[in-house]
Amino acid sequence: LAMFRDQGPDKRAEIASLYDSKDWGEYAVKVHALKSTSLTIGAEELSAKAKELELAGKRNDADFIREHHQALLQAHEELCAKMSLI
């Protein structure tokens, strides 16, 4: 849990950079990793959001990604902040 939390800012920055560059293929890879690690720690809602964005990246659905990207980053940041309180 500590590793997930501590790596949070770097993971969000990496995903945001890929979003900014519109590299949807690599974006899908990174949100896939977030999906998996989120599920591993029991963060099922975050994992589900990441899965939707992973699939959107694989199909190059930029509109869906633009609509949901910020919510994913915010949910991840909020989860990491809550984990800091434990």
N, C-alpha and C positions, 0 to 999 in steps of 0.2 A: 504494500500500500504506500509506503513511504517513497519507493522508487517511482511509482505511478505519479504521485503528487509532485515529487521533486523534478521530474522530467516534463511536467505539464507545460511550463512556459516555452520550452524548446519545441515541444510537439505542436503547440498552437502556432508558433512562429513558422515552423516548417510547412504546416498545412496552409497557413495564410499566404506564405510566399508562393506556393504552387497555385493557389487560387488567383493571386495577383497576376501570375504569368500565364494563367489559363491553360496550364498543363494538366488537362483532365485525366490523362492516363496515370501519371504519377500521383496526382491528387487522390485517385481511387485507391492506389496502393497504400498511401499514408493513412487514409481514413479506414481502410481495411484493417490496418494494424491497430488503430485506435478502437475499432469495433471489437477486435479480438481481446485486447488487453482490458477493455471496459467490461466485457462479459466475464473475463477471468476473475475480476475483483467483485463481481456481482452488480455492476452498474448497468442493468439491463436496458433502462430507458436511453441512456447515452449510447449504448451499443446499437440499439435499434435506429437511432438518428444517424449514426455513422454508417450503418448498413445501407440506409436509403441513399446517402450521399455517395457511397462506394458504387452502388448500382448506377446512379446517375452519371458518375464519372466514366464508368465503363461504356455507357451508351452515348457519351458526349452531350448530355442534357444540361447545357449551361444555364438554361432558365431555371431549372429545378435547383441547381447548385447555388445560383445567385439568391434564390428565394430562401434557402435553408442553411447556408454556410454559417452565417453569423450566429444563428441559434445553436448550432453545434459547438462553436467555439465558446459561446457564453455558458452553455450547459457544462462543458468540460471545465471551464475556469471556476464556476460555482462549486462543482464537485471537489475540485482540488482545494478550494478555500475551506470547504466544510471538513475535509480531511485534515487540514492544518489545525483544526480545533480539537482533534482527538489526541 
